[in-house]
């Protein structure tokens, strides 16, 4: 367990960030699952998946190349 006050604060911050990161990961998974079950040419599902991927990448949940790869995969599925 953290001893110094700054370490305790950093621990609290990490717990707070984990909640947001977990929510963002869940949103990403849900959007990708919806895209997989969507029909060809469904632009709403494509836009939702792109939005979730971009937000996850912006927050640092996934890396830039991972985001690009997933967007390309979704585009191939729904194009």
N, C-alpha and C positions, 0 to 999 in steps of 0.2 A: 504494500500500500504506500501511497505517496506520503512523504514526511514533511517537506517544505510547503509553505503556503502556495508558492507558485506552481508546484507540482500538483497540489490538490486542485487548484484552479484549472490547470491544463487537463486534468482528469475529468472535471465537470464539463469542460468545453468539448472534450472528445465524446462524452456520453450524449451531449446535446446534438452534436454533429452527426453521430451515428443514427439518431432517430430520423433526421432529414435524409441522410444517405440511404437508409433502408427504405424509406418511403419512395425515394426516387428510383431505386432499383426495382421495387415492386411495380411502379408505374411503367417502367421500361419493359419488364417481363410481360405485363398485361397487354401493353400496346403491341409487342411482337407476337404474342399469342393471338390477338385479334387479327393481326395482319396475316398470320398463317391460315386462319380460318376464313378470311375474306375471299371474295370472288375476284377474278381477273378484272382489272380496270377500276377497282374500287379506290377512288381518289381520296375519300375521307379516311379510310384505314391507312393509306400511304402517308397522308399528311399527319395523322396522329402518331404513327410510328416514327416519322422523321422528327417530329416535335419532341417526343420522349427521348430519342437518341441524342438529339442536339442538347437538350437540357442535362442529360446525364453526362455528356462530354464536357459541357460548360462547368459543371460542378466538380469534375474530376473523378466521377464514378467510373467512367471508362476512358480509355486513351483515344487520341485523335484517329489513329489508324483503325482501331477497333470500331469506332463510330462510322468511319467511312466504309469499312467492310460490311457492317450490318446494314447500312443504308443501301449499299449496292445489292445486297442479298434480298432485301425487302423489295427493291425496285424490280429485280428480276422475277420475283414471285408474283407481283401484282401488275407487271407490264403486259 
